[in-house]
Every structure is written in structure tokens, then in C-alpha cells.
């Protein structure tokens, strides 16, 4: 039996706060996860000698560690639970949690998130450049119903220019998502600024903020092409 419910701060628009994480001093929408266990794994992830199996495992583990803090303010409700000895009040997550990896590289993070939140629903969205407008657009999207029923975690290992991330965020907004959080492994300042301009109410959780984009749009120092390293292509 449900006793009461509480709304998350994020669902009310007050997203940039946490007991453990503080916003980046330059970017109020960015939270960099500096936990030593995460940073240790990011260093291994960057190494050009890290093979595909290890890269997949590290990506999964980093995502699992990050989602712990990224979901600190999930909405909860108080429920009555019967232990073997007596009845007490406990807490459970309220609403539906949805994770949406951006194809294809976002799939590498999804299993790590599901390790911590196995009850989450899973959608997917694929983004590609429109050759006429040169803007990103979805080429496939398969989302659960009622996207406004709870928090939505958008997953993509790399936030480079921010074009795909912004377009995917806009698509999810149009699909009804209200409480959105973006999780990535490595972000570039250009992508963070793009997201701040287009979607100032969406917090970005990153394991690292790198220096810049190069002339080819690659994050520097980066970790290479996450999709190629995850799936053995390229």
C-alpha cells in the first residue's frame, strides 16, 4: 500500500543540485564525476592499448558508477512492507525510469545502467546527419509509452559538438519526456555549451571534461571513436 509520494527536484525544474556533486564552475549544466574509481577506469579507457573486451567492460562499469550519483534525486514514495517479523514503512522508486541510448555507442553504457536499475524501461534513438540541412535527425526511434511517467536517462559515450545530443534531447522532449538527464563518458566544452544553449534545464553527467574539439570534430585528448572501440569496426 502506498502511503505518500514525493516529487523529485528535477521534475520541478530545480536540477542543478546534489549532496555529492557540484556544478562545473563554468558550466552550470555540467557535473563531472571525479570519484577515484571512475577516474581510474577512464584512464584505462583512454589507453590505445586497451582491447575491445576491456573497453566494453570499462564502459559498462563507469556507466554503472555514474548512474548512482546521476539518479540521487529520483522521485520516491513511502510504502508499507511486511518483514518476517513486523510491518514497517520503506521507500521505493516512484514512476517509471527510462534509459535511451543513442545508437550505436550508447548501447555500451546501457548494460551498466541496467546493472543498477534493472527495472528501467529501455528505448533507443538513432541520429544521422540530414544531407540537405546538414543537421542531425533521427533515423530510428523506438520509445516506451508515457515518456512523462518518470525520469529519462539519455546515454552517449561522447558529447562532442552536441548536435546529436541536442537533437535527441529535443526528440525526447517532443515525445513527452520532462525529467531528462544526459550521461556521457567524455565531453568537450563545445558540446556542453551547445546543450546549455539549447536545453538549459537538462543536466549533463560526464566522467571527464576534455580540452577541445579538433578541426575534424574529434574530442581531444579523447579516447578515440567509442563506437569503433566497442564494436571492433573502423
MIPA-763714 format. One line per field, with one value per residue: residue number from 1; x, y negated, z negated of N, C-alpha, C, CB in turn. Coordinates in Angstrom, 2 decimals. Glycine has a CB too. Layout:
residues N
resi: c(NUM	...) $
n.px: c(X	...) $
n.py: c(Y	...) $
n.pz: c(Z	...) $
ca.px: c(X	...) $
ca.py: c(Y	...) $
ca.pz: c(Z	...) $
c.px: c(X	...) $
c.py: c(Y	...) $
c.pz: c(Z	...) $
cb.px: c(X	...) $
cb.py: c(Y	...) $
cb.pz: c(Z	...) $
end
This chain:
residues 234
resi: c(1	2	3	4	5	6	7	8	9	10	11	12	13	14	15	16	17	18	19	20	21	22	23	24	25	26	27	28	29	30	31	32	33	34	35	36	37	38	39	40	41	42	43	44	45	46	47	48	49	50	51	52	53	54	55	56	57	58	59	60	61	62	63	64	65	66	67	68	69	70	71	72	73	74	75	76	77	78	79	80	81	82	83	84	85	86	87	88	89	90	91	92	93	94	95	96	97	98	99	100	101	102	103	104	105	106	107	108	109	110	111	112	113	114	115	116	117	118	119	120	121	122	123	124	125	126	127	128	129	130	131	132	133	134	135	136	137	138	139	140	141	142	143	144	145	146	147	148	149	150	151	152	153	154	155	156	157	158	159	160	161	162	163	164	165	166	167	168	169	170	171	172	173	174	175	176	177	178	179	180	181	182	183	184	185	186	187	188	189	190	191	192	193	194	195	196	197	198	199	200	201	202	203	204	205	206	207	208	209	210	211	212	213	214	215	216	217	218	219	220	221	222	223	224	225	226	227	228	229	230	231	232	233	234) $
n.px: c(0.84	0.61	1.80	2.57	3.86	6.71	7.93	10.51	13.28	14.25	12.04	10.65	12.10	14.28	17.23	20.02	21.58	23.06	23.90	26.44	27.71	28.83	27.97	29.90	32.30	32.26	30.21	26.97	25.27	26.69	28.00	30.80	32.08	34.17	35.05	37.54	37.54	36.10	37.69	40.07	39.24	38.50	40.98	42.18	40.41	41.00	43.48	45.30	46.06	44.20	42.15	39.30	37.50	38.14	37.60	34.84	33.99	34.96	33.54	30.93	31.17	31.91	29.64	27.77	28.74	28.51	25.77	24.76	25.21	24.01	21.35	20.61	18.57	16.16	12.60	10.73	8.56	6.76	6.15	4.27	5.68	5.96	7.92	9.54	9.04	7.59	5.45	6.48	7.52	8.80	10.86	10.34	11.16	9.35	7.13	8.17	11.36	13.31	15.70	17.59	19.65	21.75	22.08	25.04	26.79	25.89	24.73	26.73	26.85	24.43	24.00	25.46	24.00	21.61	22.48	22.39	19.83	17.70	14.97	14.35	12.87	13.62	14.46	15.39	17.32	18.32	20.64	21.36	23.07	21.26	21.51	20.68	20.03	22.15	21.89	21.53	19.30	16.71	16.93	15.91	13.69	12.59	10.54	9.36	5.90	4.23	6.28	6.48	6.22	8.20	11.73	14.12	16.97	19.40	21.78	25.11	28.37	30.15	30.18	30.46	30.32	27.79	25.58	24.12	23.35	21.78	19.74	18.64	17.74	15.79	14.01	13.15	11.96	9.80	8.48	7.41	8.96	9.90	11.59	14.75	18.03	21.38	23.88	27.31	30.59	32.89	33.19	33.22	34.02	32.61	30.36	29.07	28.42	26.67	24.53	23.77	22.86	20.73	19.19	18.83	17.81	18.57	20.56	23.98	25.88	29.14	32.08	34.45	35.68	37.00	39.66	39.11	37.64	39.04	39.96	38.64	36.49	36.90	37.09	39.57	41.91	40.56	39.29	39.40	37.31	34.43	32.38	33.62	35.65	34.15	32.73	34.47	34.88	35.81) $
n.py: c(1.19	-2.18	-4.96	-7.71	-10.26	-11.75	-14.46	-14.67	-16.98	-17.49	-17.09	-19.33	-21.26	-22.17	-21.30	-21.40	-20.39	-18.57	-16.29	-15.34	-15.99	-18.89	-21.63	-22.31	-24.96	-26.69	-25.83	-25.58	-23.48	-21.15	-18.23	-16.82	-13.68	-12.89	-10.80	-8.63	-5.89	-6.00	-7.77	-6.32	-4.20	-5.59	-6.50	-4.09	-3.46	-5.37	-4.59	-3.58	-0.98	0.57	3.30	4.49	6.08	5.31	2.59	2.53	3.62	1.71	-0.57	0.20	0.50	-2.08	-3.54	-2.37	-3.16	-5.94	-6.37	-6.02	-8.44	-10.20	-9.64	-10.33	-12.00	-10.82	-10.47	-9.27	-7.10	-6.44	-3.28	-0.57	2.25	5.73	7.36	10.49	10.31	8.00	5.19	2.39	-0.90	-1.56	-2.61	-3.16	-3.44	-5.80	-6.09	-5.54	-4.59	-5.41	-4.45	-5.68	-4.88	-6.48	-5.35	-4.12	-3.74	-4.36	-2.07	-0.67	-1.75	-1.17	1.36	1.13	-0.81	0.58	2.56	1.33	0.31	2.36	2.46	0.55	-0.86	-0.49	-2.40	-3.27	-5.48	-6.64	-8.72	-10.70	-12.62	-14.97	-15.29	-17.40	-19.59	-19.45	-19.07	-17.16	-14.37	-12.11	-8.71	-6.41	-5.50	-4.09	-4.06	-3.72	-3.85	-6.74	-8.71	-10.71	-9.70	-9.40	-9.76	-10.20	-8.84	-9.79	-8.35	-8.49	-7.85	-9.92	-13.42	-15.61	-17.87	-18.36	-18.31	-15.91	-15.09	-17.26	-17.23	-14.69	-15.08	-17.05	-15.54	-13.64	-15.33	-16.24	-13.85	-13.67	-13.48	-14.80	-15.01	-14.95	-13.58	-13.71	-11.41	-10.89	-9.69	-11.17	-14.62	-17.51	-21.00	-22.48	-20.92	-20.86	-23.57	-23.86	-22.22	-23.61	-26.00	-25.14	-23.42	-24.28	-23.29	-20.67	-18.47	-17.53	-14.69	-13.75	-11.75	-12.92	-16.14	-17.22	-18.93	-20.21	-20.39	-19.08	-20.07	-18.23	-17.56	-15.80	-14.80	-16.07	-15.40	-12.96	-9.61	-8.22	-6.75	-5.88	-4.07	-2.47	-1.30	0.11	1.95	3.05	2.04	-0.12) $
n.pz: c(0.00	0.89	-0.86	-0.82	1.41	3.00	4.92	7.33	7.31	9.83	11.52	11.03	12.15	10.74	10.99	10.73	8.42	5.75	3.13	3.26	5.70	7.41	9.58	12.54	12.48	14.70	16.31	15.67	16.17	16.08	14.57	13.35	12.75	10.34	8.81	7.51	8.38	10.74	12.27	12.45	14.08	16.39	17.26	18.01	20.04	21.97	22.91	25.70	25.97	24.71	25.07	27.02	25.50	22.84	23.08	23.48	21.02	19.19	19.99	19.36	16.55	15.70	16.45	14.74	12.22	12.48	12.77	10.28	8.84	10.63	10.43	7.92	6.99	7.68	7.88	5.09	3.17	0.16	-1.24	-2.62	-4.08	-4.69	-6.83	-7.81	-10.51	-11.33	-10.42	-8.51	-7.40	-4.22	-1.40	2.04	5.53	7.41	10.21	13.65	14.74	17.50	19.86	22.57	24.95	27.36	30.56	32.13	30.10	27.56	26.59	25.33	22.80	21.70	20.47	18.12	16.75	16.44	14.72	12.26	12.22	12.82	13.25	15.08	18.03	21.54	24.29	27.68	29.75	32.89	34.52	37.38	39.92	41.76	45.14	46.67	44.95	43.28	40.62	37.57	37.43	36.41	37.37	36.58	34.02	31.11	28.60	25.21	24.11	22.66	21.87	20.07	17.57	15.71	14.76	17.43	18.84	20.97	23.03	24.17	25.13	25.97	25.95	28.21	30.53	29.74	31.33	32.04	29.47	28.62	30.55	30.07	27.48	27.91	29.43	27.55	25.72	27.25	27.40	24.96	22.66	19.54	17.28	17.82	18.12	19.11	19.84	20.24	21.20	21.92	22.42	24.54	24.33	26.27	26.88	24.40	24.12	26.29	25.50	23.21	24.28	25.92	24.32	21.44	19.05	18.74	17.06	17.44	17.06	16.75	17.12	17.66	18.59	21.45	23.31	25.85	29.19	32.18	35.58	37.06	35.59	33.50	30.10	28.00	25.37	25.62	26.41	28.69	31.26	29.80	30.54	32.54	30.99	29.16	30.73	32.56	35.13	37.91) $
ca.px: c(0.00	1.36	1.43	2.72	4.81	7.47	8.36	11.93	13.60	14.42	10.75	10.15	12.99	15.43	18.02	21.45	21.98	23.32	24.65	27.80	28.27	28.58	28.09	31.18	32.31	31.98	29.02	26.03	24.55	27.62	28.51	31.90	32.20	35.60	35.36	38.78	37.29	35.70	38.83	40.98	38.73	38.57	42.36	42.36	39.58	41.68	44.71	45.16	46.35	43.08	41.49	37.84	36.83	38.34	36.93	33.41	33.81	35.19	32.41	29.80	31.39	31.87	28.23	27.11	29.17	28.00	24.31	24.48	25.08	23.11	19.96	20.49	17.34	14.99	11.41	10.43	7.33	6.80	5.25	4.21	6.28	5.84	9.10	9.14	8.77	6.59	5.18	7.23	7.48	10.01	10.89	10.56	11.15	8.02	7.17	8.95	12.65	13.56	17.01	17.56	20.96	21.84	22.77	25.12	27.74	25.19	24.43	27.80	26.60	23.10	24.05	25.93	22.87	20.66	23.02	21.93	18.38	17.19	13.56	14.18	12.46	14.70	14.16	16.60	17.19	19.47	20.76	22.21	23.04	20.45	22.44	20.18	20.14	23.38	21.54	21.21	17.90	16.57	16.62	15.12	13.36	11.64	10.46	8.21	4.78	4.18	7.62	6.41	5.87	9.34	13.00	14.67	18.42	19.89	23.14	26.00	29.71	30.86	29.46	31.46	29.74	26.50	24.50	23.27	22.78	20.72	18.63	17.99	17.03	14.59	13.08	12.57	11.04	8.58	7.82	6.76	9.88	10.00	12.77	15.80	19.41	22.28	25.07	28.35	31.89	33.79	32.52	34.01	33.36	31.69	29.12	28.41	27.84	25.53	23.43	23.34	22.10	19.51	18.41	19.46	17.28	18.98	21.90	24.90	26.79	30.27	33.22	35.58	35.54	38.27	40.15	38.64	37.46	39.99	39.34	37.80	35.38	37.22	37.40	40.97	42.64	39.59	39.58	39.15	35.90	33.89	31.64	34.57	36.35	33.21	32.20	35.51	34.77	36.64) $
ca.py: c(0.00	-3.41	-5.87	-9.08	-10.38	-13.00	-14.76	-14.98	-18.37	-17.61	-17.19	-20.68	-22.18	-22.51	-20.10	-21.50	-20.29	-17.21	-16.25	-14.92	-16.61	-20.31	-22.01	-22.81	-26.41	-27.44	-25.32	-25.19	-22.26	-20.03	-17.60	-15.91	-12.66	-12.82	-9.70	-7.97	-4.64	-6.37	-8.35	-5.21	-3.45	-6.46	-6.48	-2.83	-3.54	-6.22	-3.95	-2.98	0.45	1.28	4.05	4.34	6.70	4.45	1.32	2.76	3.82	0.43	-1.44	0.67	0.24	-3.53	-3.94	-1.91	-4.02	-7.29	-6.46	-6.10	-9.85	-10.89	-9.36	-10.56	-12.71	-10.18	-10.55	-8.07	-7.11	-5.61	-2.14	0.36	3.53	6.72	8.20	11.73	10.06	6.97	4.26	1.15	-1.77	-1.58	-3.55	-2.59	-4.41	-6.05	-6.36	-4.65	-5.08	-5.01	-4.77	-5.78	-5.03	-6.94	-4.32	-2.78	-3.68	-4.43	-0.72	-0.23	-2.24	-0.79	2.50	0.65	-1.47	1.62	3.27	0.64	0.07	3.42	2.26	-0.53	-0.60	-0.83	-2.82	-3.59	-6.51	-6.73	-10.03	-10.80	-13.96	-15.23	-15.80	-18.67	-20.65	-19.19	-18.98	-15.79	-13.99	-10.71	-7.78	-5.37	-5.77	-3.13	-4.53	-3.25	-4.78	-7.59	-9.15	-11.69	-9.00	-9.33	-10.25	-9.61	-8.96	-9.72	-7.82	-8.55	-7.97	-11.13	-14.66	-16.37	-19.15	-18.50	-18.29	-14.73	-15.11	-18.26	-16.76	-13.58	-15.66	-17.69	-14.48	-13.07	-16.35	-16.19	-12.58	-13.80	-13.41	-16.05	-14.93	-14.38	-13.69	-13.22	-10.77	-10.60	-9.40	-12.29	-15.77	-18.65	-22.26	-22.91	-20.18	-21.31	-24.89	-23.65	-21.71	-24.67	-26.96	-24.54	-22.73	-24.70	-22.56	-19.26	-18.29	-16.62	-13.97	-13.28	-11.25	-13.81	-17.27	-17.32	-20.28	-20.89	-19.63	-19.44	-20.55	-17.15	-17.32	-14.78	-15.30	-15.95	-14.23	-11.96	-8.19	-7.62	-6.55	-4.92	-3.02	-1.56	-0.54	1.02	2.98	3.61	1.53	-1.29) $
ca.pz: c(0.00	0.95	-1.94	-0.35	2.51	3.08	6.27	7.44	7.64	11.26	12.18	10.81	12.82	9.91	11.22	10.57	7.03	5.28	1.89	3.51	6.90	7.62	10.99	13.01	12.26	15.93	16.98	14.61	16.55	16.16	13.36	13.67	11.71	10.05	7.90	7.95	9.10	12.10	12.98	12.73	15.22	17.56	17.72	18.74	21.24	22.96	23.37	27.02	25.89	24.10	26.14	27.14	24.35	21.68	23.33	23.20	19.59	18.53	20.32	18.56	15.14	15.48	16.52	13.52	11.13	12.70	12.63	8.85	8.48	11.55	10.04	6.47	6.68	8.27	7.03	4.32	2.39	-1.04	-1.13	-3.74	-3.74	-5.75	-7.03	-8.51	-11.92	-11.57	-9.33	-8.63	-6.23	-3.41	-0.28	3.36	6.61	7.97	11.64	14.49	15.20	18.88	20.41	24.03	25.57	28.74	31.33	31.57	28.99	26.28	26.13	24.46	21.45	21.22	19.56	16.83	16.10	16.05	13.57	11.06	12.33	13.70	13.53	16.05	19.41	22.48	25.65	28.46	30.77	33.77	35.12	38.56	40.48	42.95	46.13	47.20	43.95	42.54	39.21	37.15	37.34	36.04	38.44	35.94	32.62	30.53	27.23	24.44	23.97	21.47	21.54	18.99	16.33	14.81	15.29	18.65	18.91	22.34	22.93	25.33	24.54	26.35	26.22	28.97	30.93	29.08	32.30	31.87	28.13	28.58	31.38	29.37	26.35	28.45	29.83	26.33	25.19	28.07	27.10	23.66	21.52	18.79	16.41	18.66	17.68	20.16	19.30	21.22	20.62	22.17	23.03	24.99	23.97	27.32	26.72	23.18	24.41	27.18	24.69	22.31	25.08	26.45	23.28	20.19	17.90	18.77	16.51	18.12	16.17	17.55	16.37	17.91	19.50	22.13	23.63	27.05	30.42	33.23	36.82	37.59	34.68	32.51	28.77	27.61	25.85	26.02	26.26	29.99	31.61	28.82	31.24	33.15	29.97	28.52	31.62	33.42	36.51	38.17) $
c.px: c(0.88	0.87	1.49	3.72	5.52	7.89	9.84	12.12	13.72	13.11	10.14	11.06	14.21	16.40	19.46	21.86	22.18	24.09	26.13	28.45	27.90	28.70	29.50	31.18	32.01	30.65	28.02	25.24	25.41	28.05	29.57	32.11	33.68	35.98	36.61	38.55	36.87	36.91	39.87	40.54	38.73	39.98	42.64	41.58	40.28	42.87	44.49	45.42	45.24	42.29	39.97	37.10	36.95	37.61	35.43	33.15	33.97	34.03	31.20	29.98	31.36	30.42	27.49	27.48	28.58	26.51	23.91	24.29	24.07	21.64	19.73	19.15	16.12	13.80	11.15	9.07	7.47	5.75	5.31	4.76	6.21	7.13	8.66	8.74	7.68	6.41	5.93	7.00	8.83	9.86	11.07	10.55	9.73	8.15	8.04	10.26	12.89	14.98	16.92	18.99	20.83	22.66	23.98	25.89	27.06	24.82	25.50	27.62	25.33	23.14	24.54	24.83	21.87	21.17	22.50	20.42	17.75	15.72	13.31	13.66	13.58	14.10	15.47	16.28	18.47	19.48	21.70	22.09	22.16	21.34	21.97	20.41	21.45	23.16	21.26	19.71	17.82	16.28	15.88	14.87	12.31	11.61	9.26	7.09	4.96	5.57	7.64	6.17	7.03	10.60	13.45	16.17	18.85	21.37	23.90	27.41	30.39	29.89	30.47	30.91	28.42	25.32	23.56	22.60	21.63	19.50	17.89	17.20	15.73	13.55	12.39	11.62	9.71	7.79	7.18	7.67	10.02	11.26	13.86	17.17	20.28	23.53	26.05	29.65	32.80	33.02	33.55	33.29	32.33	30.34	28.34	27.73	26.60	24.31	22.89	22.49	20.74	18.59	18.98	18.96	17.71	20.40	22.69	25.83	27.89	31.36	34.45	35.15	36.91	38.53	39.39	38.21	38.54	39.24	38.44	36.64	35.63	37.54	38.87	41.13	41.75	39.98	39.39	37.67	35.32	33.16	32.58	35.28	35.45	32.89	33.22	35.39	35.72	38.11) $
c.py: c(-1.23	-4.37	-7.32	-9.11	-11.71	-13.21	-15.07	-16.45	-18.55	-17.78	-18.56	-21.72	-22.57	-21.35	-20.23	-21.52	-18.82	-17.29	-15.99	-15.68	-18.09	-20.63	-22.49	-24.34	-27.24	-27.06	-24.82	-23.94	-21.01	-19.56	-16.59	-14.97	-12.39	-11.70	-8.95	-6.68	-4.92	-6.88	-7.29	-4.46	-4.29	-6.48	-5.20	-2.84	-4.33	-5.50	-3.26	-1.48	1.24	1.98	3.93	4.91	5.81	3.12	1.44	2.86	2.51	-0.53	-1.08	0.29	-1.26	-4.02	-3.55	-2.77	-5.42	-7.39	-6.51	-7.55	-10.57	-10.70	-9.59	-11.17	-12.11	-10.30	-9.21	-8.21	-6.15	-4.51	-1.31	1.70	4.46	7.55	9.52	11.50	9.02	6.10	2.96	0.32	-1.73	-2.57	-2.77	-3.71	-4.57	-6.41	-5.36	-5.33	-4.54	-5.38	-4.72	-5.95	-5.57	-5.91	-4.92	-2.73	-3.74	-3.07	-0.21	-0.67	-1.65	0.37	2.08	-0.05	-0.43	2.48	2.65	0.46	1.11	3.26	1.21	-0.02	-1.06	-1.22	-3.03	-4.72	-6.55	-8.08	-9.98	-12.21	-14.01	-15.91	-17.10	-19.82	-20.60	-19.14	-17.53	-15.57	-12.51	-9.86	-6.57	-5.80	-4.76	-3.40	-3.91	-4.29	-5.62	-8.00	-10.19	-11.03	-8.90	-9.83	-9.49	-9.89	-8.75	-9.39	-7.96	-8.73	-9.31	-12.29	-15.59	-17.74	-19.42	-18.44	-17.11	-14.71	-16.09	-17.80	-15.61	-14.09	-16.31	-16.65	-13.89	-14.05	-16.29	-14.91	-12.58	-13.77	-14.78	-16.11	-14.19	-14.60	-13.05	-12.66	-10.47	-10.28	-10.61	-13.39	-16.79	-19.93	-22.72	-22.21	-20.60	-22.65	-24.76	-23.16	-22.79	-25.69	-26.39	-23.98	-23.05	-23.94	-21.11	-19.13	-17.26	-16.01	-13.36	-12.74	-12.13	-14.95	-17.47	-18.75	-20.96	-19.88	-20.04	-19.81	-19.49	-16.80	-16.22	-15.44	-15.04	-16.22	-13.03	-10.53	-7.45	-7.54	-5.47	-3.78	-2.00	-0.70	0.44	2.21	3.53	3.21	0.36	-0.93) $
c.pz: c(0.00	-0.10	-1.48	0.77	2.41	4.50	6.27	7.75	9.13	11.98	12.01	11.45	12.01	9.95	10.78	9.10	6.68	3.98	2.15	4.67	6.94	9.11	11.31	12.87	13.51	16.56	15.93	14.92	16.46	14.77	13.78	12.49	11.45	9.08	8.41	8.74	10.54	12.88	13.32	13.99	16.50	18.13	18.51	20.05	22.34	23.62	24.71	27.02	25.21	25.19	26.04	25.94	23.12	21.86	23.04	21.70	18.83	18.77	19.47	17.09	14.82	15.49	15.25	12.33	11.26	12.41	11.16	8.42	9.37	11.17	8.56	6.11	7.39	7.33	6.34	3.65	1.22	-0.92	-2.41	-3.29	-4.95	-5.80	-7.67	-9.96	-12.18	-10.32	-9.59	-7.38	-5.54	-2.27	1.02	4.38	7.12	9.44	12.36	14.88	16.60	19.26	21.93	24.53	27.00	29.50	32.05	30.26	27.64	25.72	25.16	23.02	20.85	20.24	18.18	16.05	15.61	14.91	12.27	11.05	13.26	14.04	14.60	17.38	20.34	23.83	26.39	29.42	31.58	34.47	36.33	39.12	41.72	43.99	46.79	46.21	43.19	41.02	38.82	37.08	37.00	37.27	37.89	34.51	32.19	29.04	26.52	24.45	22.71	21.01	20.42	17.62	15.35	15.47	16.53	18.67	20.35	22.30	24.24	24.78	24.80	26.56	26.89	29.35	30.21	30.03	32.11	30.51	28.02	29.37	30.69	28.17	26.80	28.84	28.61	25.67	25.94	27.82	25.71	22.46	20.86	17.93	17.17	18.04	18.75	19.52	20.43	20.50	20.71	22.89	23.48	24.59	24.99	27.19	25.49	23.40	25.30	26.39	23.74	23.05	25.48	25.37	21.91	18.96	17.83	18.21	17.31	17.09	17.03	16.63	16.57	18.83	20.14	22.62	24.76	28.11	31.41	34.50	37.45	36.66	33.67	31.17	28.47	26.12	26.18	25.72	27.58	30.28	30.70	29.49	31.87	32.12	29.23	29.41	32.62	34.86	36.69	38.39) $
cb.px: c(-0.95	1.27	2.34	3.15	4.12	8.69	7.56	12.59	14.88	15.14	9.81	10.03	12.25	15.00	17.97	21.96	20.93	24.10	24.08	27.84	27.78	29.56	27.07	31.46	33.65	33.09	29.39	25.07	24.01	28.84	27.36	33.21	31.45	36.06	34.14	39.62	36.19	34.59	39.46	41.06	37.31	38.12	43.33	41.91	38.23	42.17	45.21	46.11	47.65	42.16	41.91	37.35	37.42	39.84	37.15	32.92	34.80	36.49	32.06	29.65	32.71	32.70	27.55	27.46	30.69	28.27	23.62	25.61	26.43	23.34	19.60	21.62	17.48	15.29	10.18	11.52	6.11	6.56	5.60	2.75	7.76	4.60	10.18	10.26	10.02	7.00	3.66	8.74	7.11	10.31	12.02	9.47	12.10	7.29	7.66	8.16	13.80	12.54	18.11	16.65	21.71	22.47	21.81	25.75	28.73	23.96	24.31	29.11	26.50	22.21	24.96	27.09	22.19	20.35	24.56	22.59	18.10	17.40	12.84	15.50	11.11	15.68	13.31	17.12	16.88	19.46	21.26	21.81	24.46	19.20	22.67	18.69	18.99	24.40	20.32	21.86	17.13	15.47	17.91	15.83	12.85	12.05	10.36	8.62	3.44	3.46	8.29	5.30	5.38	9.55	14.07	13.97	19.13	19.63	23.11	25.61	30.57	31.68	28.84	31.89	29.52	26.45	25.06	24.09	23.84	21.22	19.14	19.04	17.91	14.94	13.82	13.67	11.67	8.93	8.81	5.79	11.26	8.78	12.43	15.76	19.63	22.64	24.71	28.54	32.53	35.02	31.51	34.25	34.40	32.30	29.40	29.42	28.88	25.89	23.87	24.55	22.89	19.86	18.40	19.23	15.82	18.92	21.82	25.72	26.04	30.83	33.54	36.77	35.04	38.31	41.59	39.74	36.04	40.98	40.41	38.65	34.18	38.42	36.49	41.85	43.65	39.34	38.69	39.78	35.74	32.95	30.74	35.58	36.99	31.93	31.04	35.49	33.31	36.52) $
cb.py: c(-0.01	-4.03	-5.66	-10.02	-10.23	-12.98	-15.94	-14.12	-18.81	-16.41	-16.14	-20.95	-23.39	-22.83	-19.75	-22.74	-20.94	-16.39	-15.18	-13.45	-15.90	-21.18	-23.10	-22.38	-26.81	-27.23	-24.19	-26.31	-22.41	-20.42	-16.91	-16.70	-11.36	-14.13	-8.72	-7.66	-3.81	-7.44	-9.44	-4.24	-2.97	-7.90	-6.59	-1.64	-4.19	-7.50	-2.94	-3.65	0.68	0.30	5.52	5.01	8.09	4.20	0.86	4.05	4.86	-0.19	-1.34	2.19	0.83	-4.27	-3.30	-0.45	-4.10	-7.72	-5.27	-5.44	-10.53	-10.40	-7.92	-11.47	-14.16	-8.70	-10.96	-7.80	-6.74	-6.46	-1.28	0.51	3.35	7.64	7.47	12.72	9.63	6.09	4.00	1.42	-3.21	-0.19	-4.59	-1.52	-3.98	-7.16	-7.76	-4.25	-4.65	-5.67	-3.78	-6.96	-3.68	-8.38	-3.66	-1.86	-4.82	-5.25	0.24	-0.74	-3.74	-0.43	3.60	-0.29	-2.47	2.50	3.26	-0.71	-1.38	4.75	1.88	-1.26	-1.32	0.36	-4.12	-2.34	-7.90	-5.60	-11.06	-9.74	-14.43	-16.11	-14.76	-18.56	-20.57	-20.26	-19.87	-15.48	-14.31	-10.54	-7.33	-3.98	-7.23	-1.63	-6.06	-2.91	-4.00	-6.86	-9.72	-12.68	-7.61	-7.92	-10.17	-10.18	-7.94	-11.06	-6.36	-9.71	-6.88	-10.89	-15.29	-15.59	-19.18	-19.78	-18.25	-13.46	-15.45	-19.59	-16.31	-12.55	-16.68	-18.57	-13.37	-12.66	-17.77	-16.30	-11.43	-12.74	-12.89	-16.24	-14.23	-14.98	-13.02	-14.36	-9.48	-11.78	-8.19	-11.84	-16.41	-18.60	-23.35	-22.63	-18.71	-21.41	-25.80	-22.63	-20.49	-25.36	-27.36	-23.45	-21.20	-26.15	-22.62	-18.69	-17.85	-17.36	-12.87	-14.41	-9.81	-13.04	-18.58	-16.36	-20.21	-21.82	-19.87	-18.28	-20.97	-15.92	-16.99	-13.91	-14.64	-16.92	-13.82	-12.07	-7.58	-6.25	-6.16	-5.63	-3.63	-2.32	-1.49	0.29	2.42	5.08	1.11	-2.27) $
cb.pz: c(-1.21	2.34	-3.15	-1.49	3.88	2.14	6.85	8.52	6.94	11.81	11.66	9.32	13.20	8.46	12.65	11.27	6.09	6.34	0.97	3.78	8.16	6.78	11.34	14.48	11.73	16.94	17.98	14.35	17.95	16.98	12.55	14.01	12.12	9.48	7.77	6.76	8.38	12.06	12.14	11.53	14.93	17.21	16.54	17.88	20.92	22.29	22.32	27.98	25.16	23.31	26.08	28.41	24.06	21.46	24.79	23.91	19.07	19.01	21.81	18.70	14.70	16.56	17.74	13.24	11.09	14.11	13.31	8.03	8.58	12.97	10.40	5.98	7.04	8.59	7.86	3.27	3.27	-2.31	0.10	-4.28	-3.26	-5.53	-7.91	-8.47	-12.59	-12.76	-9.19	-8.86	-6.63	-2.86	-0.45	3.69	7.75	7.19	11.91	15.75	14.22	19.84	19.89	24.50	25.58	28.84	32.34	32.56	29.10	26.43	27.31	24.97	21.46	22.39	20.13	17.02	17.05	17.24	13.59	10.94	12.87	13.05	12.27	16.26	19.74	22.65	25.66	29.23	30.13	34.81	34.09	39.64	40.83	42.62	47.19	47.54	42.99	42.86	38.89	35.79	38.66	34.98	39.16	36.01	32.42	30.84	27.19	22.99	23.93	20.34	22.77	19.27	16.66	14.31	14.23	19.93	17.96	23.10	22.50	26.33	25.06	27.61	24.90	30.24	32.43	28.33	33.69	32.06	27.12	29.13	32.75	28.91	25.62	29.65	30.62	25.35	25.29	29.55	27.20	23.52	21.97	17.93	15.05	20.07	16.28	21.16	18.55	22.21	21.30	23.01	22.05	26.53	23.78	28.70	26.66	22.02	25.10	28.27	23.90	21.66	26.32	27.43	23.52	19.98	17.91	20.22	15.04	19.24	15.34	18.45	16.78	18.54	18.76	23.30	23.98	27.60	31.02	33.50	37.82	37.82	35.45	32.99	27.70	28.43	24.82	27.46	25.17	30.08	33.11	27.85	32.31	33.97	28.98	28.17	32.36	33.33	36.83	37.03) $
end
